[in-house]
Amino acid sequence: MNSLEQELLARNFVKIGSGYYWTPYIIMIAEVICIPVFLIVTVVSYCEREA
């Protein structure tokens, strides 16, 4: 069995609203959102310390 079959058989899906979403997609979307947020917070924090 490959990993795709394991994920599908393990039923790693989350119901959001009226749809079901595969958890690896949710994790990727969360990371795409988190990385810029953390970068912005880091720059703002650095600029406040330098001021």
N, CA, C and O atoms as a CHARMM CRD file, in Angstrom:
* protein
*
  204
    1    1 MET  N      0.84000  -1.18200   0.00000 PROA 1      0.00000
    2    1 MET  CA     0.00000   0.00000   0.00000 PROA 1      0.00000
    3    1 MET  C      0.88800   1.25000   0.00000 PROA 1      0.00000
    4    1 MET  O      1.84600   1.33800   0.76900 PROA 1      0.00000
    5    2 ASN  N      0.56700   2.20000  -0.85700 PROA 2      0.00000
    6    2 ASN  CA     1.35000   3.43200  -0.85400 PROA 2      0.00000
    7    2 ASN  C      0.73000   4.45300   0.10700 PROA 2      0.00000
    8    2 ASN  O     -0.33500   4.21300   0.67500 PROA 2      0.00000
    9    3 SER  N      1.40100   5.58300   0.28100 PROA 3      0.00000
   10    3 SER  CA     0.95700   6.55100   1.28900 PROA 3      0.00000
   11    3 SER  C     -0.38800   7.19700   0.92500 PROA 3      0.00000
   12    3 SER  O     -1.16100   7.54600   1.81600 PROA 3      0.00000
   13    4 LEU  N     -0.67200   7.35800  -0.36700 PROA 4      0.00000
   14    4 LEU  CA    -1.96400   7.93200  -0.76400 PROA 4      0.00000
   15    4 LEU  C     -3.09600   6.99400  -0.34000 PROA 4      0.00000
   16    4 LEU  O     -4.11200   7.44200   0.19100 PROA 4      0.00000
   17    5 GLU  N     -2.91800   5.70500  -0.57400 PROA 5      0.00000
   18    5 GLU  CA    -3.94400   4.74800  -0.15700 PROA 5      0.00000
   19    5 GLU  C     -4.10900   4.74500   1.35900 PROA 5      0.00000
   20    5 GLU  O     -5.22700   4.66100   1.86700 PROA 5      0.00000
   21    6 GLN  N     -2.99500   4.83700   2.07700 PROA 6      0.00000
   22    6 GLN  CA    -3.07200   4.87400   3.53300 PROA 6      0.00000
   23    6 GLN  C     -3.83600   6.09900   4.01100 PROA 6      0.00000
   24    6 GLN  O     -4.65400   5.99700   4.92500 PROA 6      0.00000
   25    7 GLU  N     -3.58400   7.26000   3.40500 PROA 7      0.00000
   26    7 GLU  CA    -4.29600   8.47600   3.79800 PROA 7      0.00000
   27    7 GLU  C     -5.78500   8.36700   3.49900 PROA 7      0.00000
   28    7 GLU  O     -6.61800   8.77100   4.31000 PROA 7      0.00000
   29    8 LEU  N     -6.11300   7.82300   2.34100 PROA 8      0.00000
   30    8 LEU  CA    -7.52500   7.70700   1.97000 PROA 8      0.00000
   31    8 LEU  C     -8.24600   6.69200   2.85200 PROA 8      0.00000
   32    8 LEU  O     -9.40200   6.90400   3.21800 PROA 8      0.00000
   33    9 LEU  N     -7.58600   5.60500   3.19000 PROA 9      0.00000
   34    9 LEU  CA    -8.21200   4.58800   4.02400 PROA 9      0.00000
   35    9 LEU  C     -8.26400   5.01200   5.48700 PROA 9      0.00000
   36    9 LEU  O     -9.14700   4.56700   6.22000 PROA 9      0.00000
   37   10 ALA  N     -7.35300   5.85000   5.92200 PROA 10     0.00000
   38   10 ALA  CA    -7.34600   6.31500   7.30200 PROA 10     0.00000
   39   10 ALA  C     -8.42900   7.36900   7.53100 PROA 10     0.00000
   40   10 ALA  O     -8.72300   7.71600   8.67500 PROA 10     0.00000
   41   11 ARG  N     -9.00500   7.86500   6.48200 PROA 11     0.00000
   42   11 ARG  CA   -10.06800   8.87400   6.54000 PROA 11     0.00000
   43   11 ARG  C     -9.60800  10.12800   7.27000 PROA 11     0.00000
   44   11 ARG  O    -10.25700  10.60400   8.20100 PROA 11     0.00000
   45   12 ASN  N     -8.48200  10.64600   6.82500 PROA 12     0.00000
   46   12 ASN  CA    -7.93500  11.87300   7.38500 PROA 12     0.00000
   47   12 ASN  C     -8.54700  13.07600   6.67800 PROA 12     0.00000
   48   12 ASN  O     -7.86100  13.83400   5.99200 PROA 12     0.00000
   49   13 PHE  N     -9.83900  13.23000   6.86200 PROA 13     0.00000
   50   13 PHE  CA   -10.56300  14.33700   6.26300 PROA 13     0.00000
   51   13 PHE  C    -11.22600  15.14500   7.36300 PROA 13     0.00000
   52   13 PHE  O    -11.62600  14.59700   8.39000 PROA 13     0.00000
   53   14 VAL  N    -11.34400  16.44500   7.14800 PROA 14     0.00000
   54   14 VAL  CA   -11.96900  17.33800   8.11400 PROA 14     0.00000
   55   14 VAL  C    -13.16000  17.99100   7.42500 PROA 14     0.00000
   56   14 VAL  O    -13.05700  18.44800   6.28600 PROA 14     0.00000
   57   15 LYS  N    -14.28300  18.03100   8.11900 PROA 15     0.00000
   58   15 LYS  CA   -15.46300  18.68200   7.55400 PROA 15     0.00000
   59   15 LYS  C    -15.42900  20.16000   7.93800 PROA 15     0.00000
   60   15 LYS  O    -15.44400  20.51300   9.11700 PROA 15     0.00000
   61   16 ILE  N    -15.38300  21.00800   6.92000 PROA 16     0.00000
   62   16 ILE  CA   -15.42300  22.46000   7.10800 PROA 16     0.00000
   63   16 ILE  C    -16.58000  22.97500   6.26300 PROA 16     0.00000
   64   16 ILE  O    -16.55000  22.89800   5.03400 PROA 16     0.00000
   65   17 GLY  N    -17.58500  23.49300   6.92900 PROA 17     0.00000
   66   17 GLY  CA   -18.77200  23.93800   6.20700 PROA 17     0.00000
   67   17 GLY  C    -19.48200  22.74600   5.61400 PROA 17     0.00000
   68   17 GLY  O    -19.81800  21.78900   6.31100 PROA 17     0.00000
   69   18 SER  N    -19.70800  22.81800   4.30200 PROA 18     0.00000
   70   18 SER  CA   -20.42300  21.72700   3.65300 PROA 18     0.00000
   71   18 SER  C    -19.49000  20.75700   2.93500 PROA 18     0.00000
   72   18 SER  O    -19.95600  19.82000   2.28800 PROA 18     0.00000
   73   19 GLY  N    -18.16900  20.97300   3.04100 PROA 19     0.00000
   74   19 GLY  CA   -17.23400  20.11500   2.32600 PROA 19     0.00000
   75   19 GLY  C    -16.28100  19.38100   3.23900 PROA 19     0.00000
   76   19 GLY  O    -16.10400  19.73500   4.40500 PROA 19     0.00000
   77   20 TYR  N    -15.67000  18.34700   2.68300 PROA 20     0.00000
   78   20 TYR  CA   -14.65700  17.57700   3.39300 PROA 20     0.00000
   79   20 TYR  C    -13.31300  17.86400   2.73800 PROA 20     0.00000
   80   20 TYR  O    -13.19300  17.85600   1.51300 PROA 20     0.00000
   81   21 TYR  N    -12.30400  18.11700   3.56500 PROA 21     0.00000
   82   21 TYR  CA   -10.99400  18.47800   3.05500 PROA 21     0.00000
   83   21 TYR  C     -9.93700  17.55300   3.64200 PROA 21     0.00000
   84   21 TYR  O     -9.98200  17.20200   4.82100 PROA 21     0.00000
   85   22 TRP  N     -8.99100  17.16800   2.80300 PROA 22     0.00000
   86   22 TRP  CA    -7.92400  16.26800   3.18500 PROA 22     0.00000
   87   22 TRP  C     -6.95700  17.02500   4.07400 PROA 22     0.00000
   88   22 TRP  O     -6.55500  18.13700   3.73100 PROA 22     0.00000
   89   23 THR  N     -6.56800  16.45200   5.21400 PROA 23     0.00000
   90   23 THR  CA    -5.75100  17.16300   6.19700 PROA 23     0.00000
   91   23 THR  C     -4.40300  17.65200   5.66300 PROA 23     0.00000
   92   23 THR  O     -3.97300  18.72700   6.08100 PROA 23     0.00000
   93   24 PRO  N     -3.70400  16.94100   4.76700 PROA 24     0.00000
   94   24 PRO  CA    -2.46100  17.51600   4.24000 PROA 24     0.00000
   95   24 PRO  C     -2.69300  18.83700   3.49900 PROA 24     0.00000
   96   24 PRO  O     -1.83400  19.71800   3.53500 PROA 24     0.00000
   97   25 TYR  N     -3.83900  18.98700   2.83100 PROA 25     0.00000
   98   25 TYR  CA    -4.12900  20.26500   2.16700 PROA 25     0.00000
   99   25 TYR  C     -4.34200  21.36800   3.19000 PROA 25     0.00000
  100   25 TYR  O     -3.90700  22.50000   2.97900 PROA 25     0.00000
  101   26 ILE  N     -5.00500  21.05300   4.29200 PROA 26     0.00000
  102   26 ILE  CA    -5.23700  22.04400   5.34200 PROA 26     0.00000
  103   26 ILE  C     -3.90700  22.47600   5.95000 PROA 26     0.00000
  104   26 ILE  O     -3.70000  23.66000   6.21700 PROA 26     0.00000
  105   27 ILE  N     -3.01300  21.52900   6.16700 PROA 27     0.00000
  106   27 ILE  CA    -1.69600  21.85000   6.72600 PROA 27     0.00000
  107   27 ILE  C     -0.91100  22.74700   5.77500 PROA 27     0.00000
  108   27 ILE  O     -0.28400  23.70900   6.22000 PROA 27     0.00000
  109   28 MET  N     -0.93200  22.45400   4.48000 PROA 28     0.00000
  110   28 MET  CA    -0.22000  23.29100   3.50500 PROA 28     0.00000
  111   28 MET  C     -0.78400  24.70600   3.46300 PROA 28     0.00000
  112   28 MET  O     -0.02600  25.67500   3.41000 PROA 28     0.00000
  113   29 ILE  N     -2.09900  24.83100   3.48600 PROA 29     0.00000
  114   29 ILE  CA    -2.71900  26.15600   3.46600 PROA 29     0.00000
  115   29 ILE  C     -2.36200  26.93200   4.72800 PROA 29     0.00000
  116   29 ILE  O     -2.09300  28.13200   4.66300 PROA 29     0.00000
  117   30 ALA  N     -2.35700  26.25700   5.87400 PROA 30     0.00000
  118   30 ALA  CA    -1.99700  26.91500   7.13200 PROA 30     0.00000
  119   30 ALA  C     -0.55300  27.40800   7.09100 PROA 30     0.00000
  120   30 ALA  O     -0.26700  28.50100   7.57800 PROA 30     0.00000
  121   31 GLU  N      0.34800  26.63500   6.52800 PROA 31     0.00000
  122   31 GLU  CA     1.74200  27.05600   6.43800 PROA 31     0.00000
  123   31 GLU  C      1.91100  28.22800   5.48500 PROA 31     0.00000
  124   31 GLU  O      2.70500  29.13100   5.74700 PROA 31     0.00000
  125   32 VAL  N      1.17900  28.22300   4.39400 PROA 32     0.00000
  126   32 VAL  CA     1.25000  29.34700   3.44800 PROA 32     0.00000
  127   32 VAL  C      0.79300  30.63800   4.12800 PROA 32     0.00000
  128   32 VAL  O      1.29900  31.71500   3.81300 PROA 32     0.00000
  129   33 ILE  N     -0.14400  30.53900   5.04600 PROA 33     0.00000
  130   33 ILE  CA    -0.61700  31.70900   5.77900 PROA 33     0.00000
  131   33 ILE  C      0.36500  32.08000   6.89400 PROA 33     0.00000
  132   33 ILE  O      0.63900  33.26200   7.10300 PROA 33     0.00000
  133   34 CYS  N      0.89300  31.09200   7.60500 PROA 34     0.00000
  134   34 CYS  CA     1.74700  31.34900   8.77100 PROA 34     0.00000
  135   34 CYS  C      3.09200  31.96300   8.41200 PROA 34     0.00000
  136   34 CYS  O      3.56400  32.84900   9.12400 PROA 34     0.00000
  137   35 ILE  N      3.71300  31.52600   7.34400 PROA 35     0.00000
  138   35 ILE  CA     5.05800  32.00400   7.01700 PROA 35     0.00000
  139   35 ILE  C      5.09100  33.51900   6.81600 PROA 35     0.00000
  140   35 ILE  O      5.92900  34.17400   7.43500 PROA 35     0.00000
  141   36 PRO  N      4.23100  34.11200   5.98700 PROA 36     0.00000
  142   36 PRO  CA     4.27300  35.57800   5.86200 PROA 36     0.00000
  143   36 PRO  C      3.91800  36.30200   7.16200 PROA 36     0.00000
  144   36 PRO  O      4.47900  37.35700   7.45900 PROA 36     0.00000
  145   37 VAL  N      2.99100  35.74000   7.93100 PROA 37     0.00000
  146   37 VAL  CA     2.61900  36.37300   9.20200 PROA 37     0.00000
  147   37 VAL  C      3.82200  36.42200  10.13600 PROA 37     0.00000
  148   37 VAL  O      4.10500  37.46400  10.72700 PROA 37     0.00000
  149   38 PHE  N      4.53000  35.30500  10.27500 PROA 38     0.00000
  150   38 PHE  CA     5.70300  35.28300  11.14200 PROA 38     0.00000
  151   38 PHE  C      6.80700  36.20100  10.62200 PROA 38     0.00000
  152   38 PHE  O      7.50200  36.83600  11.41500 PROA 38     0.00000
  153   39 LEU  N      6.97600  36.28100   9.31400 PROA 39     0.00000
  154   39 LEU  CA     7.97500  37.19100   8.76400 PROA 39     0.00000
  155   39 LEU  C      7.63700  38.64400   9.08500 PROA 39     0.00000
  156   39 LEU  O      8.51600  39.41900   9.46200 PROA 39     0.00000
  157   40 ILE  N      6.37700  39.00900   8.93800 PROA 40     0.00000
  158   40 ILE  CA     5.94900  40.38600   9.23500 PROA 40     0.00000
  159   40 ILE  C      6.13600  40.68700  10.71000 PROA 40     0.00000
  160   40 ILE  O      6.63200  41.75900  11.05700 PROA 40     0.00000
  161   41 VAL  N      5.75300  39.77500  11.58200 PROA 41     0.00000
  162   41 VAL  CA     5.90600  39.98000  13.02100 PROA 41     0.00000
  163   41 VAL  C      7.38500  40.10500  13.38400 PROA 41     0.00000
  164   41 VAL  O      7.74100  40.91600  14.23900 PROA 41     0.00000
  165   42 THR  N      8.23800  39.32600  12.75300 PROA 42     0.00000
  166   42 THR  CA     9.66300  39.40000  13.01800 PROA 42     0.00000
  167   42 THR  C     10.23300  40.74500  12.60900 PROA 42     0.00000
  168   42 THR  O     11.00900  41.33700  13.36000 PROA 42     0.00000
  169   43 VAL  N      9.87000  41.23600  11.44900 PROA 43     0.00000
  170   43 VAL  CA    10.37100  42.52500  10.97300 PROA 43     0.00000
  171   43 VAL  C      9.87300  43.65800  11.87200 PROA 43     0.00000
  172   43 VAL  O     10.64700  44.54600  12.23000 PROA 43     0.00000
  173   44 VAL  N      8.61500  43.63500  12.23100 PROA 44     0.00000
  174   44 VAL  CA     8.06600  44.68200  13.10200 PROA 44     0.00000
  175   44 VAL  C      8.75100  44.65200  14.46200 PROA 44     0.00000
  176   44 VAL  O      9.09000  45.70300  15.00800 PROA 44     0.00000
  177   45 SER  N      8.95500  43.47800  15.00700 PROA 45     0.00000
  178   45 SER  CA     9.61700  43.35600  16.30500 PROA 45     0.00000
  179   45 SER  C     11.05100  43.87200  16.22100 PROA 45     0.00000
  180   45 SER  O     11.50200  44.57100  17.12800 PROA 45     0.00000
  181   46 TYR  N     11.76400  43.54700  15.17200 PROA 46     0.00000
  182   46 TYR  CA    13.13800  43.99900  14.99700 PROA 46     0.00000
  183   46 TYR  C     13.18900  45.52000  14.87100 PROA 46     0.00000
  184   46 TYR  O     14.03200  46.17600  15.48200 PROA 46     0.00000
  185   47 CYS  N     12.28100  46.06800  14.07600 PROA 47     0.00000
  186   47 CYS  CA    12.25800  47.52100  13.89800 PROA 47     0.00000
  187   47 CYS  C     11.94000  48.25600  15.20000 PROA 47     0.00000
  188   47 CYS  O     12.47600  49.33800  15.43800 PROA 47     0.00000
  189   48 GLU  N     11.08800  47.69300  16.03700 PROA 48     0.00000
  190   48 GLU  CA    10.77900  48.32600  17.31900 PROA 48     0.00000
  191   48 GLU  C     11.97300  48.28000  18.26200 PROA 48     0.00000
  192   48 GLU  O     12.17700  49.21900  19.03200 PROA 48     0.00000
  193   49 ARG  N     12.76200  47.22400  18.22200 PROA 49     0.00000
  194   49 ARG  CA    13.93500  47.13200  19.08800 PROA 49     0.00000
  195   49 ARG  C     15.01500  48.10500  18.63800 PROA 49     0.00000
  196   49 ARG  O     15.74300  48.64900  19.46800 PROA 49     0.00000
  197   50 GLU  N     15.12600  48.32800  17.34400 PROA 50     0.00000
  198   50 GLU  CA    16.14600  49.25000  16.81500 PROA 50     0.00000
  199   50 GLU  C     15.77800  50.70100  17.05700 PROA 50     0.00000
  200   50 GLU  O     16.66300  51.55500  17.10800 PROA 50     0.00000
  201   51 ALA  N     14.50000  51.00400  17.20600 PROA 51     0.00000
  202   51 ALA  CA    14.05800  52.39900  17.36600 PROA 51     0.00000
  203   51 ALA  C     14.30600  52.92500  18.75500 PROA 51     0.00000
  204   51 ALA  O     13.98900  54.07900  19.04300 PROA 51     0.00000
